[in-house]
Amino acid sequence: MKIGPVKNSRVIREYTIDIGTIQVHKNFLVCRFVEGSTLTLERAYQIIGISEIHFRERNFGIISVRKHAFALDPTIYNYLRELPYLKAFAIVSLREMDMHNFNIERLFYKKPMEFFINYNKAISWINSTVTAA
């Protein structure tokens, strides 16, 4: 999967946590997880903490770039949807399994959520959705 920079999408800060990296952009976070890792509620709170540092009282979105397989408890979305300033969630992957999982994850999140095979289109959608919110 080719994932490159998008014009006007400068990385403001990058965090490395035990399960991957979190990049902070102007209106969104980009999460990339290590193959075989497990995203638990405790680890999700690390990402929520990063969002609170950078987007306190400001609308934002999350892009999950899924190049590798990892485990995710879909009930985490119950907590994410309670974040008042999180307005959009995008998943970017070429893997068919991720496309199937997306349909399940969407049932838990219940806010604007889209699946993309193109990173640039995900960024465009996140920016327009966050701006319109």
Sequence and secondary structure as in RCSB ss.txt:
>XXXX:A:sequence
MKIGPVKNSRVIREYTIDIGTIQVHKNFLVCRFVEGSTLTLERAYQIIGISEIHFRERNFGIISVRKHAFALDPT
IYNYLRELPYLKAFAIVSLREMDMHNFNIERLFYKKPMEFFINYNKAISWINSTVTAA
>XXXX:A:secstr
      TT    EEEEETTEEEEE SSEEEEEE TT EE HHHHHHHHHHHHHHHTTS EEEEEE SS  EE TT
HHHHHTT TTEEEEEEE   HHHHHHHHHHHHHH SSEEEES HHHHHHHHHHHHHH 
